[in-house]
């Protein structure tokens, strides 16, 4: 009996020793020996959602570095101290302050006004919620569009609503729309609205042919509701490679709009 108790005691002691060893190894992980500049440079190669977002959950240091304004800007109406670097009260000011290649994280909850905002530099706009319905951009009646793209950009995890006009206006560049919701005015005014409008022309296509990415709109896993049609082209780009999945309550679209 005593031998059994001693054996159980040794087993518990070994378990505690193993836990201490494991926690010590984790705290002295080689990557944590890098300075902040090196870690931030590594984080810059991660996709903003979900990889870079998840790194912020590891520890306080990683949270500070992963959310640093050098890696992305934030739009958050609830922030009262606007002197905080990299935080803006609305999308328009964030776009104006952004540098080419920046990522703008739009806070979830409530709605953000977006009317005729021109984006003339490569940017990535991402919703901060778990689902696109949690981050909504509303284009007011009388505006041509919520966002107007004149450069290569990406939208992800966002809901864009337009009362009239269009949700997204594509002038030139490569526009990628991934995991979004585009909503237009329902009947009887749906013939006046269209989720996506592209005006890119062959001349713009030829001028961009020297670049690695040609002009076009590339849509994946996006829910489209209302409007006369999913996409309207007034230039020389054409709808191609259409795929639709019928869900119980909505339709999910995959398609490309590019030069034939």
Secondary structure, 3 states (H helix, E strand, C coil): CHHHHHHHHHHHHHHHHHHHHHHHHHHCCHHHHCCHHHHHHHHCCCCHHHHHHHHCCCCHHHHHHHCCCCCCEEECCCCCCCCCCCEECCHHHHHHHCCCCCEEEECCCCEEECCCEEECCCEEEEECCCCHHHCEEEECCCCCEEEEECCCEEEECCEEEECCEEEEEECCCEEEEECCEEEECCCCCHHHEEEEEECCCHHHHHHCCCCCCCCEEEEEEEEEECCCCCEEECCCEEEEEEEEEECCCCEEEEEEEEEC
